[in-house]
Each structure stands twice: as structure tokens, then as C-alpha cells.
């Protein structure tokens, strides 16, 4: 399954040297989605924070997968943010995250949304994959890593 590669456009990868808080990351990805997919930044921000209030989206091991539902969105879309400064996401292991995969799904998301989250959890549980992401300093290389994950390349 290559769900994550299909929903992550190359232009939605952000190497973020500025953000030091969850709020700032959500503002930055809101702007990214607004510019690249014409989804209102306020809608993205509000959706991500509403989900975060239900419980942390921090997976642990420096990874978070904030996600939200967006009205009138047809298909799932995503952004990936690698931050220079780890961000507190209240992960079970207590570690802050600097690998942040943001997932937006339609308001009436189907099982596809759960399949994507499951694939992402598998992907980020792979320590070699996380190390490769941390070693990358350009978005094109990060995009290739997501597309090549679990393909035997």
C-alpha cells in the first residue's frame, strides 16, 4: 500500500527552522494548504486544534501525526514538516516531535482515513526510516523517502 505517497504532494514538505510550538506549526501548515490546495488556513488550524484537544497525536520517538476533518474536502491530503526545534506533542514517551505528518481528511472520512493512519504508524515505527528523514535536508529527498518506503528500494 502506498497511501501516504499518494496524498503527500511534493510541494507540501516543509523544512521548518522557525516553529517552536504546536500553534506555530499549525499556522504554517495552514498557510501551506491554503496556497497549495486552496483550503482556508483558518479551517486547517481549527480542525487540527480541535482534534488535538481530544487527545495527543504524538506517537513517540520524535513523531506526531496531527490530523483533522475538513468540510467539502474530496480526498485526503497531507503535509510533512521536519522542524529544527522539537515541538511538545504530549507523546507517550515524553519526547518532543520534529517529524510531523499532518493529515487532512474529508468531514465524512471512510475507513481510508484509518488505513492511512495505520500505514503512517507502521512507517514511523521503522527506526531506519526515521533516521533517513532526520538526515535529509532537502524536501525532494524527503519526498522520495516517502514514495520509496516499503518498496524494496
N, C-alpha and C positions, 0 to 999 in steps of 0.2 A: 504494500500500500504506500502511496506517495502523497497522501493528503496534504501534508504540510508544505511540500514543494509546490503544489498546485494553487495554494491560497496565498502564498507569500510572493508578491511582485518584487522584482529586483530593486525598484525604487523605494520600497518600504523597509529598507535596512538602514538603521541609524547608529552610527558610532558617536556616542554622546559623551562629550568631555565636560559638559556643563551641569547636568542634573545631579542634585544631591538629595532629592526627595521623591517620593511616590507621586506627589502632586505635580511636580515639575515634569516627570516622565510622562504622566498622563496628558499634560498640556502639550508637550512636544509631539507625542504620537497623534493627538487630536489634530494638530496642525498638519501633520504628515498625511493623515487620512483625508482631511479637508482638501488639501492640494492635489493629492493623487487619485482619490476615489470620490470626491465631491460629497463626503459625509461631513455634516456640520461638526466642527471641533467641540462645541458645547455638548452635543449629543454623545460623542465618544467619551468625553471626560465624565459626564454624568453617569453614563452606563457603566463605565469601569469602576467608578467610586461606589455606585450602588451595589455592585457585585462584591466589592472588597468589604463593604460593611457587613455582608452576610458571613464572611469568614475569609481568612487569608488565602491568597492564591500563590503564596510562596511554597515551592516544592521542597526546598532544601538544596544543599550543595551549590549554593550561589545562583539558583534558578527560580524564576517566578513566571507564572503564566496567567496574567490578568486577562479576564475575558468579560464580554458583555453582549447584551442583545440590543440590536438596533432596528427600530421600526422601518419598514419599507426597504430593508436591505434584502437583496435577492439571494446572494450567495455568501458563504463565509469568506472573510478576508483577514489578512494578518499583517503584522509588522514585527520586526525583531530589533531590539535595542540592546546594544552592548555598552554599558556605562563604564566610565573611568573610575567613578566613585560608587562603591557598593551601596545599595538602597535597602533600607529595612522593609521587609515584607512579612514579618512575623512568621517565618518559616519554622517548621517543627524542630529543625536542628539549631535554630537560633542564628544561623548565618544570614547575612545580608546578601542581596542578589545583584549581580551585574550582568547576567544573561536573562533578558526579559522578552518573552514571546507574547505579544498582545494579539488576542483572537477576538474578532467581532463576528457574531452570527446573527441570522435573521431573528426577528422577535419570536417567531414560531419555529424555532430550531427543531430539527428532527434528530434522529439517532446519529446523523452525520457529525453533529457537534460533539457528541460523546466519543465517537470514533476518533475524531481529530485530537481531542484532549488525551485519549488513551495513547495514540501514536506519539504525541508530544512527550508524555510521561516516559514512554519507552526510550525515545530518542535522548532525552536529557538524563536518563539514568545511566547512559553509556558514558563512562568517565573519559574514554578516548575522544569521543565526540565533543564533550565539554572542553577538554584540553585544546582540541583543534580550534574551537571557536575563540577561546581565550587568546590563542597565539595569533589569530588573524587580525590584521589592522587595516583591511580594506573590504568594503561591502561586497564587491564582486566575488571575492574568495569565500566570504560567509555564505553568500547565495549558493555557490557551488557546493559547499558542505551540506546545506540543507537538501539540495537536489540529489546529491550522491549518497546520502545516508542510507545504509542498509541495501545498497545496490551492488555490493561486492567490488566497488571501485576502490 
